[in-house]
């Protein structure tokens, strides 16, 4: 599997390796891992509602309908305490217009949802995370990410997946060999199929490094 994936990734990188045209996205490519249905049997099943897509498991969800775009983030927190509002992590539900963009930060830094609180045409509902049904899911996936270095996405149809990009032209992004190694670790541990996809600014590039770092920690600490 790894050798085949490596050939596909290298071919995709070379196809877009033109810094004069693509600039910092030269050679950028992604690997989509689709997991089997039973890959995460211990995961809490909580969801904000029907047809929500989990952008980051236990932390961020989005649903688009003809009436509205709804985003839910568990663990959001304003940088400064607002008078009359309890401190601590919260669950934010943000309702915006139906044509609103899918913010990339939902897949990378969902806590940035607080930036939308002053967007025209949006309504924000806030609840404390403590005692909320989302709290168990948030705690589970926080511990999972600490151990394995990533959080999967979950589509509205229930499928789990993970998108891992590499950005070889950027000094602050993983390269193609690190991408292949990280994808191989994930498939070895959780099963699934890995396929090369064009890079479209989605996914969290730093997850590649976190996966490799977590694998190294387990190698040296587990019996």
Secondary structure, 3 states (H helix, E strand, C coil): CHHHHHHHHHHHHHHCCCHHHHHHHCCCEEEEEECCCCCCCCCCCCCCCCCCEEEECCCEEEEECCCCEEEEEEEECCCCCCCCCCCCCEEEEEEECCCCCCCCHHHHCHHHHHHHHHCCCCEEEEEECCCCCHHHHHHHHHHHHHHHCCCCEECCCCCEEEEEEECCCCCCCCCHHHHHHHHHHHHHHHCCEEEEEECCCCCCCHHHHHHHHHHHHHHHHCC
